[in-house]
């Protein structure tokens, strides 16, 4: 028995969502196919079953479409950049353009000048044949392969019926306009797709690998696919970083905008992490590769974005299911329109000699009016545009469903440590025995305290030690003393080391009490720091007290602004969840500006609290670092994980609905505005599509609307909703206002 496999194909020649549905159903009819799904926005066909790959390709080609093969470097071929190149590059469109030329006599002389001549009818029939042959062929293939009543079938029946009743010019005009309109829809949809595919150009395809032979370094240009973990690559000024890695040598400023959305340049020095796709600044860097090409940040980003496009939003699924029964229903309604008035009410079946339209013509026009192109494309183009905008802004969203849920969010819960705060301790104050200094300019005795502490702590990997080392590096004190010798950890007390002739002790306030005399003011300060949730360490040299260093987990620079902007969006609550004691959490919460603080929480309690907040406020978003907050992230309506240099980026990408590629919380208000703008755009597109359909339906039934007018309206509305959806590629802006963009 053959084993079921999952196959994917890139399909070419899709002009509208109806084309995608035709291919999907046609492939689904093949024996051995368990499921077949073709996403119009990505043009990706996914088939599960035991059917051979060659049989699927043959079925796609049989229905008039193509299977697009990747280029040599693995990328998909790009669509022609210009509209005219796109139109002339396809046989079907060239035929429609030639048909348009043949339609000119019928339009100018027949419809406008009311001239009747056999040559005009012959030209119109020629236009119908040229433009209509690909449409009719596609309709027949779809009907034969999948039993589908497609949009192409509606147009073919309408055109043939128009010829039979003598409306030859209208039949040709309908088919030419429909073919050109479909091509125009395909072009605009391709432009929207290209906005996602342009992300693939972020990372370079080659790298300059550095290798040593005979004691000399050699540089060699190689494809990134050949690089392995541990290889060293050279990144020259102005070049893009080819792979994720860490800086081995050199210093520079790097733009990570393509990955994290950050506009500012980030300084990089030996030991710092760099992302593939980042743009190097003024310095040359040697980077040690840390991940394979398939696993680096930009590759994971692209995979997530492509997967996101294939996760349909509930609104899109509803429109798709509506369109599935809508087209057959239109065929029935059209038949009833042709038959019932003449049969039951004595109305004219054919066009009467005195003028006007009979009910046969009105029924045929109804087929044209009911073409659901605009309605079907209104949602996916809005979703793909919003996802593209988010990806360019450093926000990875796992599908339209997450964005739709975000538009309904009425409360946001934040984890404190690592999300609202930096998650790592930093030096916030230094007090020497003689004077007191802070983060700014330090007095000479204070710099001495920090320099001696650095000499000892350089031998330690404790988080507090790393904070002291960072502070000394920032102030240029890291080389004042050589690293301490004989460094010894004193259990429960601190650490001791020999710095030159001095025996330096760094310990807690409790370790100094009763052993090393220190001022009463410093005792009081140490207790006050403890009450604030800070950590105070005291420093002595040869039992002589020197001073105190205070450390704390600091609030992210973007936290206060982000919380204020979220509250301005009209959220019912912005809640902070913390494992700290109530007093410490309350102080941080007040400084940030949240509406509610919940403290002393274990991970399981955070999960229960998120569920409680959802019952209280409705849909809720949970923001965390994506590692220990995973249960709460999963329980929330939308889980948002914060990545960045110190965040859980890899874990966040796999667990949360949304990942912030940087630690800038200021992107959260933009995210909510984007979600609301997307849903407003979808609602507007659907409303306009249905309203104009109903208007022309009434006109046709009243005998006022014509078939060619109906085609123009359908093409116009399809383009209108497409362009309206594509506006989401550039709005709302990061700093845009809620009212303007929601």
Buried (B, 14 or more C-beta within 10 A) or exposed (E): EEEEEEBEBBBBBBBBBBBBBBBBBBBBBBEEBEEBBBBBBBBBBBBBBEBBEEBBBEBBEEBBBBBBEEEEEEEBEEBBEEEEEBBEEBEBBBBBBBBBEBBEBBBEBBBEEEEEEEEBBBBBBBBBBBBBBBBBBBBBBBBEBBEBBBBBBBBBBBBBBBBEBEBBBBBBBBBBBBBBBBBBBBBBBBBBBEBBBEBBEBBBBBBBBBEEEEEEEEEEEBEBEEBEEEBBBBBEEEBBBBBBBBBBBBBBBBBBBBBBBBEEBBEBEEEBBBBBBBBBBEBBBBBBBBBBBEEBBBBBBBEBBBEBBBBBBEBBEEBBEEBEEBBEEBBEBBEBBBBEBBEEEEBBBBBEEEEEBBBBBBBBBBBBBBBBBBBBBBBBBBBBBBBBBBBBBBBBBBBBBBBBBBBBBBBBBBBBBBBBBBBBBBBBBBBBBBEBBEBEEBBEBBBBBBBBBBBBBBBBEEEBBBBBBBBBEEBEBBEBBEBBEEBEEEEEBBBBBBBEEBBBBBBBBEBBEEEBEBBEEBBEBBEEBBEBBBBBBBBBBEEEBBBBBBBBBBBBEBBBBBBEBBBEBEBBBBBBBBBBEEEBBBBBBEEBBBBEBBBEBEBEBBBBBBBEBBEEBEBBBBBBBBBBBBBBBBBBBBBBBBBBBBBBBBBBBBBBBBBBBBBBBBBBBBBBBBBBBBBBBBBBBBEBBBEBBEEBBEBBBEBEBBBBBBBBBBBEBBBBBBEBBBEBBEBBBBEBEBEEBB
